[in-house]
Amino acid sequence: MGAPVPAAGQRQVAKKVPVPTNYRNAVKYVRLAVEQRLNVDAQIEQDKHFRCGRTLVGRVLSNLPKIDALYGQLELATKEPRLDVCMARVLIAELMFGSGRLVGNSRPVECVRQYAEQLQSALATVEANAPAAGQIKGTAGRLFVLRMGQRKKGGKRDATAAIAATTAPEAAATERAVSAPSSDDPYTIPLHSRQAAFAILWLLVYSFAMFTLPFGAFYGTRHLLAERFAIEGFHNTCGSVLAAVLTVNVIIMLYAFRGFREVEEEDRERPRFVRLNTSVLNLEGSRRLLQEEQWILVEEQFADYRAFLERVKTLGEAEYLEDFHFADLLVFPHSAKSFWARATHLHGQFVLQNKACLLPTYLLKPTKKSVVLDMCAAPGLKTTHLACLMKNKGRIYAVERCAHRYTTLCQYASEHGVIKTMHRDCLDLTDEQVPGVEFILLDPSCSGSGMLKRQQVPEPMDEPRVYKLAGLQYKLLSHAMNAFPHARRIVYSTCSLYQQENEGVVHGVLRHNGHFRLLDARKEFGKEWLNVGDGDAYPGIGERCLYARTEDDLTIGMFVAVFERCPEGYENEVYRAHEKQKESYERVALRYGITGKEGQQQEQQQQVEDAGAGQEATGKGSKKKAGGKRAAAEPEQQVESASGEADVVQKKRKKKSKQVQEA
């Protein structure tokens, strides 16, 4: 039997052809990634019905600037207003950058298919103007994401208008117009002023609520129970008190919840740093791998370090940056923690390491085929980074005393043949055991006051423990300077923010070791850095040391000092000043007759001689004839007065000695 013939007066309705499932699923994930700036990799992995999801979505996101340029040049927003923006992106990506053909005969597929030749010619123009396309990626594409995020509830027309407003020729001008703050913009007020104002405002709100709402709840409940339910007496009072108590608890819970949210917001601003293992992966390879994992590289040029930090704070969940200072370091949003916990297949090529921990290794500047000593090496992240910087040529002695930390060190070092691990106390190391050491990295045990968790829950400084640690650090640094005659550069670092462990140790070591000098770490670094030490408390030392601070650099707290062996015949200025002070003290001591142990022995001998002379004088006086009691008593009185004067002189000398020592 044939198909039924429609009756007279009836119009035949064409059957709607559905869009292929893969395209529809890809549109869903592209919309999440672009409009909401989410990392959709985990969701794609869990979607068992989306067979080619990672490839298709990755193709769209990696070519997003070119796709937006094609969409704008062909004016599809005005010519095809019913065509969904994300659907157009997916279909253009498949047609121009994928298989080169579209599956099915659905209306969106046919719509894009008819523009195939025009898309091909427009693509040639876009690729010929490669800088413009790159500019779109940094400006128009990002502005489209921001506008779509703001207008995602406004419908399709707002989305198409957003693309039309940020086409390639107008991208740079549009970004300048959007990013330039007006003079009356309230957000040009300094951040600390806004934070203080908001804190005071919230304090007023909670204080008003705490002292007002419980009374309102009490009397309101009392009136309600009496008027509405006719409850009086004891039951009325109990109900009113219960309402007031519940109100207070609700206010306290809201206050605590707000504080918890503030901590979460601070955590979101702190990025995740990932270092490339350059022994097995270069920068181009990392870009390719991360592109396959649906990460979008933000390629922007920053005028200074502060501009870079501001951009880091606003990273989307699927975006990452290459670091401002270090070529082998990548910066991810805080939410990337879950991704790196799952991506075990990438752990050999990427290393999770905080940016501040790269400062000591870069400032050490070991050359290829050199000999390096890492005195307190565990867990081994700095040691393996040194191996990468040395291109795995030379020798690195990694020393660790603690048994379980030494096991961790061996696990990290096993992938680098240049590293030789040693399970021993570094204070017992000699030049014969580690021959030819030229560069020394010392990152000893410290209070850890710069770690993020300890900064979030601040504790008062345990002074006895800090001073004990500072004493140990002084011993280790002095040993590094004196036990290895070929050492020419030493980097000392801690993850502490206490001056006793940082500038104090550096000052103490320089006072007693004139053959090493402190270099200006900021000049050695050669790039812009924000924080240095305290030059007022430690002049000539503090301003030459680097600090990494969480509130400024979005890293853990870190202190770094760089030492270099002095040329022959030269001594550092701190040592010379200390020696000059010692010489002046000796001159003052000699002037007042204070000569240490020898002077004390001479004084004791002089006292004995004086006492003997007095005894002889009394003996001679007794041999004389008695001329009366007064004549016999005169020698004794003279001896007593002489001994009294000697005691007074001795007390004066001791007093002057004490004053000079205190000075």
C-alpha positions in Angstrom: 0.0 0.0 0.0 1.2 3.5 -0.8 1.5 6.4 1.6 -1.9 7.9 2.6 -3.0 10.9 0.4 -4.0 14.0 2.4 -7.7 14.9 2.1 -8.8 17.9 0.2 -8.2 21.2 2.0 -5.5 19.7 4.3 -1.8 20.9 4.1 0.9 18.4 4.3 3.3 19.2 7.2 7.0 18.2 6.8 8.3 16.0 9.5 11.0 17.8 11.7 14.4 16.1 11.4 16.2 16.1 14.8 19.7 17.3 15.2 22.2 14.4 15.8 22.7 13.5 19.4 26.5 14.2 19.4 25.9 17.8 18.1 23.2 18.4 20.8 25.4 17.1 23.6 28.4 19.1 22.3 26.2 22.3 22.3 25.3 21.6 26.0 28.9 21.3 27.1 30.2 24.2 25.0 27.5 26.4 26.5 28.7 25.5 30.0 32.3 26.1 29.1 31.8 29.4 27.3 28.9 31.0 29.1 29.5 29.8 32.6 33.2 29.3 32.2 33.1 25.8 33.8 35.5 23.0 33.4 33.4 20.3 31.7 36.0 17.6 31.4 34.6 15.6 34.4 31.1 15.9 33.1 32.0 14.6 29.7 33.9 11.7 31.2 30.7 10.7 33.1 28.5 11.0 30.1 28.7 7.5 28.6 26.4 8.3 25.7 28.5 11.1 24.4 31.0 9.0 22.4 33.1 11.6 20.7 32.6 14.3 23.4 36.1 15.3 24.4 37.3 15.5 20.8 34.3 17.5 19.5 34.1 19.9 22.4 37.8 20.4 22.5 37.8 21.2 18.8 35.3 24.0 19.4 37.1 25.5 22.4 40.5 25.4 20.9 39.3 27.1 17.7 36.9 29.4 19.4 38.5 32.7 18.3 38.5 31.7 14.6 34.9 30.4 14.9 33.7 33.7 16.3 35.6 35.6 13.6 33.9 33.5 10.9 30.5 33.9 12.6 31.0 37.7 12.6 32.3 38.0 9.1 29.4 36.1 7.6 26.9 38.1 9.7 25.1 34.9 10.7 23.6 36.7 13.7 21.5 38.8 11.4 21.1 36.4 8.4 20.1 33.4 10.5 18.5 34.8 13.7 16.9 31.4 14.5 20.2 29.6 14.5 21.5 29.0 18.0 24.9 30.5 18.7 26.5 27.5 20.4 25.0 25.1 17.7 26.5 27.3 15.0 29.9 27.1 16.8 29.7 23.3 17.0 28.7 22.8 13.4 31.3 25.3 12.1 34.0 23.6 14.1 33.1 20.2 12.7 32.8 21.5 9.1 36.0 23.7 9.0 38.3 22.1 11.6 37.0 18.5 11.9 35.9 15.9 9.5 34.9 18.5 6.8 31.3 17.2 6.6 28.1 17.4 8.6 25.9 14.5 9.5 22.1 14.6 9.0 19.6 16.9 7.3 18.3 18.8 10.2 17.5 22.5 9.8 20.6 23.8 11.7 22.9 21.4 9.7 21.4 22.5 6.4 21.6 26.1 7.4 25.4 25.9 8.1 26.0 23.6 5.2 24.8 26.2 2.7 27.5 28.6 3.9 30.3 26.1 3.4 32.1 27.9 0.5 31.7 31.3 2.2 33.1 29.9 5.4 36.1 28.4 3.5 37.0 31.7 1.9 36.5 33.6 5.2 38.7 31.1 7.0 41.5 31.9 4.5 41.2 35.5 5.4 41.2 34.9 9.1 44.3 32.7 8.9 46.1 35.2 6.8 45.4 37.8 9.5 46.8 35.6 12.3 47.6 38.5 14.7 44.0 39.7 14.4 42.8 36.3 15.3 45.1 36.2 18.2 43.8 39.6 19.3 40.2 38.2 19.1 41.2 35.4 21.4 42.4 37.9 24.0 39.7 40.5 23.6 36.5 39.8 21.7 36.4 36.2 22.7 36.8 37.0 26.4 34.3 39.9 26.2 31.8 37.5 24.6 32.2 35.2 27.5 31.6 38.0 30.0 28.6 39.3 28.2 27.0 35.9 27.7 27.6 35.3 31.4 25.7 38.5 32.2 22.9 38.0 29.6 22.4 34.2 29.7 18.9 34.8 31.0 18.1 37.3 28.3 17.5 34.9 25.4 19.0 34.2 22.0 18.8 37.8 20.7 21.1 39.1 23.4 23.6 36.4 22.7 23.7 37.1 19.0 24.0 40.8 19.7 26.9 40.1 22.0 28.8 38.4 19.2 28.0 41.1 16.6 29.2 43.7 19.0 32.6 42.1 19.4 33.7 41.2 15.9 37.4 41.2 15.0 37.8 44.8 13.7 36.2 46.2 16.8 37.6 43.9 19.4 40.5 46.0 20.7 38.5 49.2 20.9 35.6 47.4 22.6 37.9 46.0 25.3 39.5 49.3 25.9 36.0 50.9 26.3 34.8 48.1 28.6 38.0 47.8 30.7 38.8 51.5 31.2 37.1 52.6 34.5 35.3 55.9 34.6 36.3 58.6 37.1 33.1 58.1 39.1 33.4 54.3 39.2 33.0 53.2 42.9 35.4 50.3 42.3 38.3 52.7 41.7 38.3 53.2 45.5 41.3 51.3 47.1 40.6 47.7 48.0 41.5 48.1 51.6 39.2 51.0 52.0 36.3 49.1 50.5 37.0 46.1 52.7 37.1 48.3 55.9 33.8 50.0 54.9 32.1 46.7 54.2 33.4 45.2 57.5 32.0 48.1 59.5 28.7 48.0 57.6 28.2 44.2 58.3 29.2 44.8 61.9 26.5 47.4 62.3 24.0 45.1 60.6 24.7 42.1 62.9 24.9 44.2 66.0 21.5 45.8 65.2 20.1 42.3 64.5 21.6 40.8 67.6 20.2 43.5 70.0 16.8 44.1 68.2 15.5 40.9 66.7 15.5 38.8 69.8 13.4 41.4 71.6 11.0 41.6 68.7 10.8 37.8 68.6 10.1 37.6 72.3 7.3 40.2 72.5 5.9 39.3 69.1 5.6 35.6 70.1 4.2 36.7 73.5 1.5 38.8 71.9 0.7 36.2 69.3 0.3 33.4 71.8 -1.9 35.6 74.0 -4.1 37.1 71.3 -4.3 34.3 68.7 -4.1 31.2 70.8 -5.2 32.5 74.3 -2.0 31.1 75.9 -1.1 32.9 79.1 1.3 32.5 82.1 4.1 30.0 82.2 3.5 28.5 78.7 3.4 31.9 77.1 6.7 32.9 78.7 8.4 29.6 77.7 7.3 30.1 74.1 8.5 33.7 74.0 11.9 32.8 75.4 12.3 29.9 73.0 11.5 32.2 70.0 14.2 34.7 71.3 16.8 32.0 71.7 16.1 30.6 68.2 16.4 34.1 66.8 19.8 34.6 68.4 21.0 31.2 67.2 19.9 31.9 63.6 21.8 35.2 63.7 25.0 33.5 65.0 24.7 30.8 62.3 24.3 33.4 59.6 27.4 35.2 60.9 29.4 32.0 61.0 28.2 31.0 57.5 29.2 34.4 56.1 32.7 34.0 57.7 33.0 30.5 56.1 32.0 31.9 52.7 34.6 34.7 53.1 37.3 32.0 53.7 36.1 30.1 50.6 36.2 33.3 48.5 39.8 33.9 49.7 40.7 30.3 48.7 39.2 30.9 45.3 41.5 33.8 44.7 44.5 31.6 45.5 45.5 29.8 42.3 47.0 26.3 41.8 50.6 26.3 40.5 51.8 23.5 38.2 55.4 23.1 37.1 56.4 21.4 33.9 58.8 18.5 34.2 61.0 19.8 31.4 63.0 16.6 31.4 60.1 14.9 29.5 57.8 17.8 28.4 58.3 21.2 26.8 56.0 24.2 26.7 54.4 23.4 23.4 53.7 19.8 24.5 52.0 21.0 27.6 49.8 23.3 25.6 48.7 20.4 23.4 48.0 18.1 26.4 46.0 20.7 28.2 44.1 21.5 25.1 43.1 17.9 24.9 41.9 18.1 28.5 39.6 21.1 27.5 41.8 23.8 29.2 41.9 27.2 27.5 45.1 29.1 27.5 44.7 32.8 28.2 47.2 34.5 25.9 47.4 38.1 27.1 50.3 40.5 27.5 50.6 42.2 30.9 52.1 45.6 31.6 53.4 44.6 35.0 53.3 42.0 37.7 50.2 43.6 39.5 48.2 43.4 36.3 49.1 39.7 36.0 48.0 39.1 39.6 44.6 40.7 39.0 44.0 38.5 36.0 44.9 35.4 38.0 42.2 36.3 40.5 39.6 36.3 37.7 40.5 33.0 36.0 37.5 31.0 34.8 37.2 27.4 35.7 38.5 26.2 32.3 41.2 28.8 31.9 44.9 28.8 32.8 47.9 31.2 32.4 51.6 30.9 31.8 53.4 32.5 34.7 54.7 36.0 34.6 58.2 35.1 35.9 58.9 31.4 35.2 58.6 29.9 31.8 58.0 26.4 33.2 55.2 27.3 35.5 51.5 27.3 34.8 48.7 29.0 36.8 45.3 27.4 37.2 42.2 28.5 39.2 41.7 27.2 42.7 39.0 24.8 41.4 41.6 22.9 39.4 42.5 21.0 42.5 39.9 18.3 41.7 41.2 18.0 38.2 44.8 17.4 39.2 43.7 14.9 41.8 42.0 12.9 39.0 44.5 13.4 36.2 46.9 10.7 37.4 48.0 10.1 33.8 49.6 13.6 33.7 51.5 13.4 37.0 54.8 12.4 35.5 54.8 15.4 33.1 53.4 18.0 35.5 54.5 18.7 39.1 52.2 20.4 41.7 54.6 22.9 43.3 53.9 26.4 44.7 55.5 29.3 42.9 57.3 30.6 45.9 59.3 27.3 46.1 60.8 28.0 42.7 62.5 31.2 43.9 65.4 29.5 45.7 66.2 27.2 42.8 66.1 29.9 40.2 68.2 32.2 42.3 70.8 29.5 42.8 71.5 29.5 39.1 73.4 26.2 38.8 75.2 25.7 35.5 75.1 22.5 33.5 77.7 19.9 34.6 78.1 21.6 37.9 78.1 20.0 41.4 75.2 21.0 43.6 74.5 20.2 47.3 70.9 20.3 48.6 71.5 20.1 52.4 67.9 19.5 53.6 66.4 18.0 50.4 63.2 16.2 51.4 60.6 15.9 50.0 62.6 16.5 46.8 60.6 19.0 44.7 63.3 21.6 44.7 65.9 18.9 44.0 64.1 17.7 40.9 63.6 21.2 39.7 67.4 21.8 40.0 67.9 18.7 37.9 65.6 20.1 35.2 67.4 23.5 35.3 70.8 21.6 34.9 69.4 19.6 31.9 70.1 16.5 33.9 73.9 17.0 33.5 76.3 17.2 36.4 75.8 16.0 40.0 73.3 16.8 42.7 73.9 15.6 46.3 70.5 15.4 48.1 70.9 15.0 51.8 68.2 14.2 54.3 68.5 13.0 57.9 64.8 11.9 58.7 64.1 8.3 57.7 60.5 8.6 56.3 61.3 11.9 54.6 64.3 10.3 53.0 62.0 7.6 51.5 59.9 10.3 49.9 63.1 12.0 48.6 64.2 8.7 47.0 60.8 8.3 45.2 61.1 11.7 43.6 64.8 11.4 42.8 64.5 8.0 41.1 63.5 9.6 37.8 66.6 11.7 37.6 70.0 10.0 37.3 71.9 13.2 38.1 70.6 13.1 41.8 72.5 11.1 44.4 70.6 10.8 47.7 72.4 10.5 51.1 70.7 9.5 54.3 72.8 11.4 56.9 73.1 14.6 59.0 74.3 17.4 56.8 76.2 18.9 59.8 78.5 15.9 59.5 79.2 16.3 55.8 82.7 17.0 54.7 84.2 18.1 51.4 85.6 14.6 50.8 82.1 13.0 51.0 80.6 15.5 48.5 83.7 16.5 46.4 83.7 19.7 44.3 80.5 21.3 45.5 80.0 24.6 43.9 76.4 25.5 44.6 74.6 24.9 47.9 70.8 25.1 48.5 69.8 25.3 52.2 66.1 25.1 53.0 66.2 24.0 56.6 63.5 23.1 59.1 61.6 26.2 60.2 58.5 27.3 62.0 56.4 27.2 58.8 54.6 30.4 59.6 54.3 31.2 55.9 52.2 28.2 55.1 48.7 28.9 54.1 46.9 26.9 56.8 48.9 28.5 59.5 48.2 31.9 58.1 44.4 31.2 58.0 44.5 30.1 61.7 47.2 32.4 63.2 49.0 31.4 66.3 51.1 33.4 68.7 54.8 33.0 68.0 56.4 30.3 70.2 59.6 32.3 71.0 61.6 29.5 72.6 61.0 27.2 69.7 61.7 29.9 67.1 65.0 30.8 68.8 66.0 27.1 68.9 65.2 26.8 65.2 67.2 30.0 64.4 70.2 28.5 66.3 70.0 25.4 64.2 69.7 27.4 61.0 72.7 29.5 61.9 74.8 26.3 62.4 73.7 24.8 59.1 74.4 28.0 57.2 77.8 28.5 58.9 78.7 24.9 58.1 77.8 25.4 54.4 80.1 28.4 54.3 83.1 26.8 55.9 83.0 23.1 55.2 83.1 23.2 51.4 86.0 25.3 50.1 84.9 25.2 46.4 81.4 26.5 47.1 80.9 29.8 45.4 77.1 30.4 45.7 74.7 29.6 48.5 70.9 30.2 48.7 69.3 30.2 52.1 65.5 30.0 52.2 62.7 29.3 54.7 58.9 29.1 54.6 58.8 31.4 57.7 57.8 35.0 58.0 59.6 35.6 61.4 62.6 37.8 61.2 64.4 35.7 63.8 64.7 32.9 61.3 65.4 35.1 58.3 67.2 38.4 58.5 68.4 37.6 62.0 70.1 34.4 60.9 71.6 36.1 57.8 73.0 39.0 60.0 74.5 36.6 62.5 76.2 34.5 59.8 77.7 37.5 58.0 79.1 38.9 61.3 81.3 35.8 61.8 82.0 34.8 58.2 83.7 37.5 56.3 84.5 35.4 53.2 80.9 35.4 52.0 78.8 38.4 51.0 75.1 39.0 50.6 73.9 39.7 47.1 70.9 41.8 46.2 68.3 39.1 45.5 66.0 41.4 43.5 68.8 42.3 41.1 69.8 38.6 40.8 66.2 37.7 40.1 66.2 40.3 37.2 62.4 40.7 37.1 59.8 42.7 38.9 59.1 41.5 42.5 57.0 43.2 45.2 58.4 42.4 48.6 61.8 42.5 50.3 62.9 42.3 53.9 63.0 44.9 56.6 65.7 47.4 55.8 65.0 49.5 58.9 65.6 46.7 61.4 68.4 45.2 59.4 70.1 47.9 57.3 72.1 46.6 54.4 70.5 43.1 54.8 66.7 43.4 54.7 66.4 45.2 51.4 68.7 42.6 49.7 66.4 39.6 50.6 63.2 38.6 48.9 59.9 37.7 50.6 56.9 36.0 48.9 53.7 37.0 50.8 50.3 35.4 50.4 48.3 38.6 50.4 50.4 40.1 47.5 51.8 37.2 45.5 49.0 34.6 46.0 51.7 32.1 47.1 52.8 30.6 50.4 55.1 32.8 52.5 58.8 32.4 51.6 62.1 34.1 52.5 65.2 33.9 50.2 68.7 35.2 50.6 71.6 34.7 48.2 75.3 34.5 49.2 78.4 34.6 47.1 82.0 33.9 48.0 84.0 37.1 48.3 87.1 37.7 46.0 90.4 37.0 47.7 91.4 39.7 50.1 87.9 41.1 50.4 85.5 40.8 53.4 81.8 41.6 53.7 80.8 44.9 55.3 78.9 43.4 58.2 82.0 41.4 59.2 84.3 44.4 58.9 81.9 46.5 61.0 81.8 43.8 63.7 85.7 43.5 63.7 86.0 47.3 64.0 83.6 47.2 67.0 85.7 44.5 68.6 88.9 46.5 68.2 87.2 49.6 69.7 86.1 47.5 72.7 89.6 46.2 73.2 91.0 49.7 73.2 88.4 50.8 75.8 89.2 47.8 77.9 92.9 48.4 77.8 92.3 52.1 78.7 90.4 51.1 81.9 92.7 48.2 82.7 90.2 45.5 81.7 92.2 42.8 79.9 90.1 39.7 80.5 91.5 36.7 82.4 95.1 38.0 82.4 94.0 41.3 84.0 92.0 39.4 86.7 95.1 37.2 87.5 97.3 40.3 87.8 94.8 42.0 90.1 94.7 38.9 92.3 98.5 38.8 92.4 98.7 42.5 93.3 96.2 42.0 96.1 98.3 39.1 97.5 101.5 41.3 97.4 99.7 44.2 99.1 98.5 41.9 101.8 102.0 40.5 102.4 103.5 44.0 102.6 100.9 44.9 105.2 101.9 41.9 107.3 105.6 42.9 107.2 104.7 46.4 108.3 102.8 45.1 111.3 105.7 42.8 112.2 108.2 45.6 112.2 105.9 47.7 114.4 105.7 45.0 117.0 109.5 44.7 117.3 109.7 48.3 118.3 109.6 49.3 122.0 106.2 50.0 123.3 105.7 53.7 123.2 102.1 53.5 124.2 99.0 52.1 122.7 98.5 54.9 120.2 102.0 54.4 118.7 101.4 50.6 118.4 98.0 51.1 116.8 99.2 53.4 114.0 100.7 50.8 111.7 97.5 48.6 112.0 95.3 51.6 111.1 97.5 52.4 108.1 97.3 48.8 106.9 93.5 48.8 107.3 93.1 52.1 105.5 95.4 50.9 102.7 93.4 47.7 102.3 90.2 49.7 102.3 91.4 51.9 99.6 92.4 48.9 97.5 88.9 47.4 97.9 87.4 50.7 96.7 89.7 50.8 93.7 88.9 47.2 92.9 85.1 47.9 93.1 85.5 50.9 90.8 87.4 48.8 88.2 84.7 46.1 88.3 82.0 48.7 87.9 83.7 50.3 84.9 84.3 46.9 83.3 80.6 46.1 83.6 79.6 49.4 82.0 82.0 48.9 79.1 80.7 45.4 78.5 77.1 46.6 78.5 78.0 49.4 76.0 
